[in-house]
Amino acid sequence: MADPSREVYVLIGDGSYLMMAQEIVTALQEHIKINIVLLDNHGFSSIGGLSRACGSEGFGTEYRYRNGNGKDGGKPIAVDFAANAASLGAYAVRATSHSELAEALEKCRAQDRVSVVVVETDYHDRVAGYESWWDVPIAEVSTSERVQQASRRYEEGKKRERRFW
């Protein structure tokens, strides 16, 4: 908004998009042109990875129906993010290769409104770790060996925390 002559790009995951897609409408109403690159990995992949690191198996972090026994892991739920963005008034396109992404970004620059490029990615193909400490407490009491191991790792990690204030 400070420099309308510049292109603005937003890189967002599908989970975050679902929590704030309505901002497309706000941008349209205020005549704010932004280009959104939406990574569709069919769920909350980074939170799922964090959940698994905490011993919790990523419960509810993939877009899936419940299976017959009431647990997650059923058939995938197909969310059409391009159709969703278009329904909100954005120019929307999918990109399935590097060349299609480059072409889509060119088309976005030519638009005079919000643009969304949906890039499908794999839920499990993500950054494995950040080589840093994220203080996420783990259950201290659990019958799950994975949670018990994660709790022990957490307690060891807390010992290495550094305070800067």
N, C-alpha and C positions, 0 to 999 in steps of 0.2 A: 504494500500500500504506500510505502514511503517513496518508491520509484516505479510508477506504473509502466515505464518503458522497458523494464526488465521482466524476463520470464521467471516464474516461480514454480519450483518443482517440489512435490511432496512425495516421499517414499513411505509407504504404509503397508502393514500386514492386513490380512483379511479380518482377523479378530478385532483389531483396533478400528478398522473401517466400519464393521457392524455396529460399533458403539458410537460412531460419530458421522455416519453417512449424511445425516441431516445438515451438516455444515456445507454440503454442496448447494443446498437450497439457499442458505444464508449468503454464500459467495455469489450465487447468481443474482439474488435480489439486490446485493450491494455492488454489482458489476465488478467483482474482483475475479480476475482471471488467474486460475491456478491450474497446474498440470499435475495430476495425481498418478503415480505409478503404484499400483496395488499388487502386492505379492500374494497370490492365492495358494496357500499350502493346505487348504482344507481343514483349518482348525487353528487353535492357539498353540502353535508349534513351540515357541520359545518358553511359554509357561508350562507346556507339557514336558519339555526337557527339564525345566527346573523342578517340576513336580516329581519326575522320575528320579532326579538327583536327591530328592528328599525322601525317597522310598515309597512314594504314593502312586506310582504307576500311571501318571498322566490322566487321571480320571476326568472325563468330560471335556477333554481338550481337542477332540477330533469331532468334525461334523458328521455324526453317525446316529442312526436310530438305535433305540434300545433293542437288544435281541430278545428272544422268547423268554429267557429266564430273568428279565428285568435288569440286566447289566448292559453297559455300553459295549460296543463292538459289533453292532448290527450293520446293516447296509449303509453305505455313505449317503449323506444328504447332499444333493447337488445344489449348490447356491450359485446362481447366475449373477455374478457381480457386475458384468457389463450391462445386462438388462436392468439391474437395480439402479446403477448410476444413470443410465439413459432415462429411466422412469422419473428420476429426480431432475432431469433437464440437462444433464451433462452430455457432452460428446463422449462416446465410449467406444473402445476398440480392444480387441484381444491381440496379444503378441505371443507367438509360440517359438520364436527363434530370435537370434541376435539381429538378423537383418530385418525381421518383422518389427522388432522393438525400435530399431533406428528409424524405420519408416513411420511407425506409429507416433514417435516423438516429433517427427517433422510435421505430421498431420495435426498434432496437438498445437504446435507453435502457430499454425495457420488459423486456428480457431480464435474466436473472440469471446469465448466463454470457458467455463470449467471443462477440463478434459480429463478422462480417466483411461489409463492403459492397464489392462488386467494381464498379469503374467503368471501363468500357472507354474507352481514349483512343487517339489515333493515335501510332504509333511516331515519325513525323517531326515532329509538332507539339509541340515542347518548347521550353524556354528556350534561346535561341540561344547565349548566352554569359553570363558572370557579371561582366563588366567588372572582372575581377580576374586575378591571375596564379596559375596552378597549375603548379608546377615539375615538369613531366613530361618527362623527357629524350626526345629524338628520335634515331633512328638517325643516326649521323654518316656512314655509308657505305650508299648505296642506289642502285640504278639507276632508281628511281621518281622522276620529276620532282616529284610531290606530296610525297614524303618529303623530298626535297632542299629544297623551298620551306619546309616545316614546320621543318626543321632550322635553316634560316637565320632564320626567325621566332623560334625558340626561343633561338638564340644572342643575338639582339637583345634579347629579353625578359629574359634573364639579366642583361644589363648594367644593367637598371632595378631589379633586386631590391634590397630594403632589408633589412638585418639589424637585429634589435631586441634582440640580446643582446650 
